[in-house]
Amino acid sequence: MSLWPRSYPPALAVASFALLPMAVLFLLASDADSFFLEHHLHLLSNTLLLTLGTVLGAMLIGIPLAILTSYVQLPLGALWLIVLAAPLALPSYIGAFTFYAAFGPGGEINNVFGIETPSASGLIGASIVMALYTYPFVLLTTRASILSQDASLINVARTLGMSLPRAIMSITLPRAMPAIATGSLLAALYAISDFGTPAILGVDTFTRDIYIEYNAFGLAKAAVLSIQLLCLVTLVLFLESLFRSEPGNTGQPLSICLKPLHITVVFLTVIPIALLAIMLPLAIFTLWLIRDGSGDFDYQIAWNSTYVSILAATFAVFLALPVAYAAIAGPVGRLFERVTYFGFGIPGIVMGTALVYLSLQLPALYQTLAILVAAYVLRFLPLAVGTVRASAENIDSSMTKAARILGAGPLEVFHRVLLPLTMRGVVAGGALVFLESMRELPATLLLSPAGFETLATYLWRVYEAGYFGRAAIPGLLLVVMSGFGLALLLMGERRAEFGLTNKK
Amino acid sequence: MLEISNLSVNHGDNLIIDRLNFSLSSDEILMLVGPTGCGKTTILNAIAGLVAISNGFIRLDDWEANPRHDVPPEKRNVGMVFQDFALFPHLTVLENVCFRLKDRTLADKWLNLLGITELVRSKPKHLSGGEKQRVALARALAHKPRLMLLDEPLSNLDAALKESLRWDIRNALKSAGIPAIWVTHDQAEALSVGDRLGILDKGKIVQLATPQDCYLRPSNRFTASFLGLASFIHGQLKDGIAWTSLGRVTTNCINIEDGDVDILVRPEDCIVDATAVDGNAEIISQHFEGGFWLYQARLDSDINLQIRTHHNVSLSIGQRVKLSLVAHHKFTAFQSN
């Protein structure tokens, strides 16, 4: 007997809600005059080139770091991984914005040190910046795979006369290929969907063009672009699904002790990466804070962000509960759960386009906070579902059985046993949704009511207006917020794809 | 009084429980034993209302569940002790035991009887296995069930604890005065604590009788081999007397035709004479069990028998011995196939 069938109807409702933006997009695109233009080819090639550049860069940084962090015993072991994974937590537009401001003629590096640097704009610059923020995907998946491989294979190869680097190249890495592919495809997904980096660094990709069309009142054209972009996303998600399901082999991984000289060399190669990805934004914002002061920052904006994110987190958690329970209850429930994951694949700019159109059809929603909160909930619901499900899965099924046999009805079981035991997941999920909503840019740009400024949109206006100094406070606030997000990620109970918790 | 008639449970096309019939009265303890996958736990789940039944009915005092009319678990008034104890981790011992009680009196009574009064403020994660078991039992009993179901309650505990807890549980059930079904895979447990013993195989009860009957007069070879060690020697049956290579034995069988039979020989049924000159067997292996030696001997007729002797009877491998069967014992015989 299934003890949870009551979770199905609400889960079905949530799943239908998650399908809403897709339905809207197709409706909207049917209004467009033409579905394919030559211009789209240009966008496609730019998007693909940016993705390719990002993936190559991410692999170039991620794979060596994965080998390093899994095999080499470094002083302060865990801290290294945290520092190296940290760029993942920073919103891309923060990185792109500060790189844009720091490099090039007249950039802050030029101003402060008098060194001429090339500009970060353009395809190559954007690829490098994007790679710096997506390599943790490759690092984490690859590291998990390497750690699951038993050291005995490497040791056998070495006793047979193979050098250590060659053994790693010809034994460890081929077996880590599926994991490397997964990480690279996650990086690709990020590059395809991201709005901030190409928009700020001036690469004409789908996401950037959707925003341009939106501003030119070409909502139907934006919808066509959105659907084309979604096709790319689906393709990547499909490829990624081919490489899933890591073998859970639990051997003793290899452990290498380095001489102090080598450790110094490692420090010298790793530190610049961490410096660029995390320290550069911090340094730039701090520089502006010192030079320009608070820039008359209106703290109402910070409160706006907080307020709308609390709303999003609350709703997301409420909707996540039935979905998470349904996912455990049976295959139909798992299907509902899968459907709610759509939102995660929909780029923010696409979600924004769909919901702008929806709110134009339903005037009661137009320019309201409700539609903005709905966008956040749709996009970040999977985070809440994932954490709630993870904690609910740990509840032994005998727990609900025992409660029923003692005489408690299904509602009482939920209220007195299930809910208290899933509370950790609920809180963690809510916090994740809150932090993601705080930092969300593209959907917020499209959907926030007139005069309602959040930290992210304020930063965007500062960039557009060119008064960079005013970005200091909101920028630092967003970086601090990302730090909290990272801490939450590391505390565990995360979906396996992000693999931050795969410590051995 | 619990009454179970023609109870079947299907899982897809698989018949997990096949037309089960039995009833339990007053304070009887029924032990259910059988190999892994025989459906032991499913029977308990069906009685508790945790799996749907496909045929028959379950009746306990004031309710009856059948395939058309299900009674939800919370309305059945049964108590269950789970293999993993299923204590609510977020509640203290007292909150667990009082889960649905307004009045503490019964909770205190059982906490006291089971000797766990000092633990009431602890959370389950701080308890030992034996303590968890007592809390789980107290919780079930304090809710005044009309029937108690125990799903391998001792299997997660270490051997020394099992022995004493076994009797504590039996005493608690007897003083609560309710019938109980106790599922186990431990033979010693099955034979010692229950009033009746049901042996399950592939979803059917193959024998339901007192433990003594099940051991001494098994109704078929499966039961004979499942409970304790069993060897078989060939014989010719005529008028209740069987003639074997070890001499003439009396049988306890009524429904068996004269002719070729196999006689069940338990290790305790054999007598060894190590000094006899006319030996009829050779010792081929030995296991020391502490109080006893367990030997395996090969009869000259090429049949292997297991023999248990007092630990001071020391035989060596290869030694010739004379085996005979205990004279006053009535043996069980099965038709040869």
Interface residues (C-beta under 8 A of the other chain):
Chain A: M1 L3 D396 S398 M399 K401 A402 A403 R404 I405 L406 G407 A408 G409 R416 V417 P420 L421
Chain B: N45 A48 G49 L50 V51 A52 P72 P73 E74 K75 R76 N77 V78 G79 M80 F82 Q83 D84 A86 F88 P89 H90 F99 R100 R139 A140 H143
